[in-house]
């Protein structure tokens, strides 16, 4: 009897870990030649300076009726909002992301940018909602 309780408690614990965030994110970086690399949260992509890349962000809501739109998501590059044509940032966004909704709770957006400065850069993605939201980080290392 005690073993069943421990098994049940363990199952509930691991299920709660899976739904710690209100969204699941997938990142894919594409270079000019069309080569793609999937990044998981916390991983680093190696980039070449003065080349243009597309970062595809896909997320799936783990709950229904999310009131936070993709456009309300906060993107922080080195702690500052990642904005279009801000040449003071090391990764310069070329255009606003275009979002599409391939399924009822899935969203996909492409962020095209120029890797204009060498260095190791942090990109944070923050979605704030009352159902867990999302806070993830990927790293982009630009080399000459």
C-alpha positions, 0 to 999 in steps of 0.5 A: 500500500505504501509503495502505491502511494509513493508511486502515485506521488512520484507520478504527480510530481513528474507531471507537474514538472512537465507543465511548469510553464504555460508554453513549450518553446522550440527554437530553430536557427537558419543561415543564408544557405538554408542550414537549420539547427534546432536549439533547446532552451539554454543552448548556444548557436554559433554564428558568423559576423555580418551574416543574416540569420532567421530564428524561428520560434515555435510555441505550443500553449499547454492550456486553453484560451491563452489571452497572451498573444505572440506579439505580447511576448517580451524578447530581451537581447542582453537585457534590452528589448530586441527591436527592429533596426536598432543598430546599437544592438549586436543582433539587428532585427531586419523586420518585425516577426511575422506570426502564423498559427498552424494549429489552434494552440500553436504559434510560429514566428520568424525573426530575421536578423543581422549578426553585426557584432562579435560576442556571446549574446543572451536572448531571453523570451518571456511570456507572462500569464496567470497559467505559468507563462514562459521564461527561456534563454538561448545564447548566440555566439558571433565569431568573425 
